[in-house]
Amino acid sequence: MIIRTKKKKKTVRRVITLIVFTVVILASYLCGRFMPRSIADNYSREIFPLLASFPQRISALTDISITEFTVLILGSLALPLLVVWIVFLIKKSLTWGVKEFLYKSIRNVLAVSMAVLILFEMFHGINYRRTPARTLLGLGTDQLTLDDYCETFEWAYRGMLKARAELKENENGVSVMSTDFEGISEHASKIVDSFCASYGIAPYVSHARAKSVRLSHYWSWTNIVGLYNPIYGEANINTDYLDSTELPVTVCHELCHAKGFANETDCNLVAALACVTSDRADFRYCGYYTIFVNLLTVIQYNIKTFGFEYDTHLEDEAIIPVAIDVQASYEYWRSIDKEVKAFEERTGINITKQALAANDKYLQSNGEKEGEKTYNVPQNEYVDFYLKFFSQRGGKNA
């Protein structure tokens, strides 16, 4: 009777343990999805900087991507550990203790999952609920005319050409970054901090460090050029091709996550605007180019749909250096697409499609209903920013 009672108590304790872990995991997930905006704002402003600074400072001690190192280690151990687990499971089922073994396995998986999810929510997930940066900047609310779009388009065009003229070129006439990646990383961190403080959207200083991924070439197969790991507090950057039309905005985007902006639209918006305000020509070039291309789609739509007559400057001789940069980027990604297709022919797996689909689901699971589309910045937000801060009508930086 005593033995049976002890077994019952032990079973009840185990069931309660599994239930508690499961409830905490569910509560953590739901907390991050349904937290009131006012609480999320206070958290991102007062608590997040204090908590996030610890992993960011630790990660910043080395230029090695701890994220990449972890993925390589876990990836290499995953299959051997699975085999060992199966062997033990078979051994236990043939002798005794299989229930004990399964319980401990499930308990450990739940415990690790719980810890990772709580850390993720603390360092990133809750920030999805905060007031968007575009709202803090007061963008996307004004009634805009086509003339406003055209004026902003011309501003971006002039800024892009002026910055491009200051850049050095390689033997093929393609613009190159002014410094190595370490210099790029340091400057990106500085201008993101400066922009956020100047416009009052995140005044604290981030301690995150952007890091080059050693296996960047194979990362290109995923078509993902940057990844922020909130648990380690590091921005991981694909540096296989240092594209001056994309790299500065990419680095700033990932560092925006470290400032507490989880939403991808916010990060792309702030990254481009921070680059525009930089004192480095290569960063300004990338920022203006991003806005130019974004607004170009609106102008072309109006030309095609309504017969609007407007010079998009695509035939200008002055834009040829930019076209050379764009072509070089296109050639790089075309070579990556060929490698991906060759791999798919051998294995039946398209790495690019799988990675983008996984990223889409990840974003949706965090409340970003549009998934990958959240990377797109509405054109009116760039126009609003120009009119409020750079135009002759009211811009403090005019």
KABELUR-V552277 format. One record per backbone hydrogen bond with DSSP energy under -0.5 kcal/mol. CO is the residue of the C=O (numbers start at 0). NH is the residue of the N-H. E is the energy in kcal/mol with one decimal. If there is no record, write none. Layout:
BEGIN
co = {CO	CO}
nh = {NH	NH}
e = {E	E}
END
This chain:
BEGIN
co = {0	1	2	3	4	5	6	7	8	9	10	11	12	13	14	15	16	17	18	19	20	21	22	23	24	25	26	27	28	29	30	35	36	37	38	39	40	41	41	42	42	46	46	47	48	49	50	50	51	52	53	54	55	57	58	63	64	65	66	67	68	69	70	71	72	73	74	76	77	78	79	80	81	82	83	84	85	86	87	88	89	90	91	96	97	98	99	100	101	102	103	104	105	106	107	108	109	110	111	112	113	114	115	116	117	118	119	119	120	123	124	125	126	126	131	132	133	134	141	144	145	146	147	148	149	150	151	152	153	154	155	156	157	158	159	160	161	162	163	167	169	173	179	180	181	182	183	184	185	186	187	188	189	190	191	192	193	194	195	195	196	208	210	212	214	215	217	218	218	219	222	224	226	226	227	228	228	232	233	233	234	234	235	236	236	240	241	242	242	245	246	247	248	249	250	251	252	253	254	255	255	256	259	262	263	264	265	266	267	268	269	270	271	272	274	279	280	281	282	283	284	285	286	287	288	289	290	291	292	293	294	295	296	297	298	299	300	301	301	302	307	309	312	315	316	318	319	320	321	322	323	324	325	326	327	328	329	330	331	332	333	334	335	336	337	338	339	340	341	342	343	348	349	350	351	352	353	354	355	356	357	358	359	360	361	362	362	363	366	367	369	370	371	372	375	377	377	378	378	379	380	381	382	383	384	385	385	388	390	390	394}
nh = {4	5	6	7	8	9	10	11	12	13	14	15	16	17	18	19	20	21	22	23	24	25	26	27	28	29	30	31	32	33	34	39	40	41	42	43	44	45	46	46	47	49	50	51	52	53	53	54	55	56	57	58	59	60	61	65	68	69	70	71	72	73	74	75	76	77	78	80	81	82	83	84	85	86	87	88	89	90	91	92	93	94	97	100	101	102	103	104	105	106	107	108	109	110	111	112	113	114	115	116	117	118	119	120	121	122	123	124	125	126	127	128	129	261	135	136	138	137	143	148	149	150	151	152	153	154	155	156	157	158	159	160	161	162	163	164	165	165	166	175	172	169	183	184	185	186	187	188	189	190	191	192	193	194	195	196	197	198	200	201	199	234	236	215	218	219	220	221	223	222	224	237	228	235	229	232	233	208	228	235	210	236	226	212	238	242	243	245	246	249	250	251	252	253	254	255	256	257	258	258	260	259	261	266	267	268	269	270	271	272	273	274	275	276	277	283	284	285	286	287	288	289	290	291	292	293	294	295	296	297	298	299	300	301	302	303	304	305	307	306	309	311	315	318	319	322	323	324	325	326	327	328	329	330	331	332	333	334	335	336	337	338	339	340	341	342	343	344	345	346	347	350	353	354	355	356	357	358	359	360	361	362	363	364	365	365	367	366	368	370	372	373	374	375	377	380	381	381	382	383	384	385	386	387	388	389	390	396	393	394	397}
e = {-2.2	-2.4	-2.3	-2.1	-2.6	-2.4	-2.4	-2.7	-2.5	-2.0	-2.4	-2.7	-2.4	-2.3	-2.4	-3.0	-2.3	-2.2	-2.9	-2.6	-2.3	-2.4	-3.0	-2.6	-2.1	-2.6	-2.5	-1.7	-1.0	-2.3	-1.0	-2.3	-2.8	-1.9	-2.5	-2.9	-1.8	-2.8	-0.7	-1.3	-3.3	-0.5	-2.2	-3.3	-1.2	-0.5	-1.0	-0.7	-1.9	-2.4	-2.1	-2.7	-1.9	-1.3	-1.4	-0.9	-2.2	-2.6	-2.5	-2.4	-2.3	-3.0	-2.5	-2.0	-1.7	-1.8	-0.6	-2.7	-2.0	-2.4	-2.4	-2.5	-2.4	-2.4	-2.5	-2.3	-2.5	-2.5	-2.8	-2.2	-1.5	-1.1	-0.6	-2.2	-2.6	-2.5	-2.3	-2.1	-2.7	-3.0	-2.5	-2.2	-2.5	-2.5	-2.5	-2.5	-2.6	-2.2	-2.6	-2.5	-2.4	-2.2	-2.6	-2.7	-2.2	-2.4	-1.5	-2.2	-2.1	-1.1	-1.6	-1.9	-0.8	-0.6	-1.9	-2.1	-3.2	-0.9	-0.6	-1.5	-2.4	-2.6	-2.1	-2.5	-2.4	-1.9	-2.5	-2.4	-2.7	-2.3	-2.5	-2.3	-2.4	-2.2	-2.5	-2.0	-0.5	-1.1	-1.3	-2.1	-2.1	-2.4	-2.0	-3.0	-2.3	-2.2	-2.5	-2.1	-1.9	-2.6	-2.1	-2.0	-2.5	-2.7	-2.4	-2.0	-2.7	-2.2	-2.2	-1.3	-0.9	-1.5	-3.1	-1.1	-1.6	-1.9	-0.8	-2.2	-0.7	-1.6	-0.5	-2.7	-0.6	-3.3	-0.8	-1.9	-1.6	-0.6	-2.6	-0.7	-3.6	-0.5	-2.5	-2.2	-0.7	-2.0	-0.6	-1.7	-3.5	-2.1	-2.6	-2.3	-2.5	-2.1	-1.9	-1.6	-1.0	-0.9	-0.7	-0.6	-1.9	-1.6	-0.7	-1.9	-2.4	-2.5	-3.0	-2.2	-2.1	-2.2	-2.7	-2.0	-1.9	-1.4	-1.5	-2.3	-2.8	-1.7	-2.3	-3.1	-2.5	-2.2	-1.8	-3.0	-2.6	-1.8	-2.6	-1.9	-1.1	-0.5	-2.1	-2.8	-1.8	-2.1	-2.1	-2.6	-2.8	-1.8	-1.7	-0.9	-0.6	-0.8	-1.3	-0.7	-1.4	-2.3	-2.2	-1.7	-2.4	-2.4	-2.1	-2.1	-2.4	-2.5	-1.9	-2.3	-2.1	-1.9	-1.8	-2.2	-1.7	-1.6	-2.4	-2.3	-2.2	-2.3	-2.2	-2.1	-1.2	-2.3	-2.8	-0.8	-2.3	-2.6	-2.6	-2.2	-2.2	-2.5	-2.1	-2.2	-2.3	-2.4	-2.1	-2.4	-0.8	-0.8	-2.4	-1.8	-1.4	-2.1	-2.1	-2.0	-1.7	-1.7	-0.5	-1.6	-0.7	-0.6	-1.9	-2.8	-2.0	-2.4	-2.6	-2.5	-2.4	-2.6	-2.3	-3.2	-0.7	-2.7	-1.1}
END
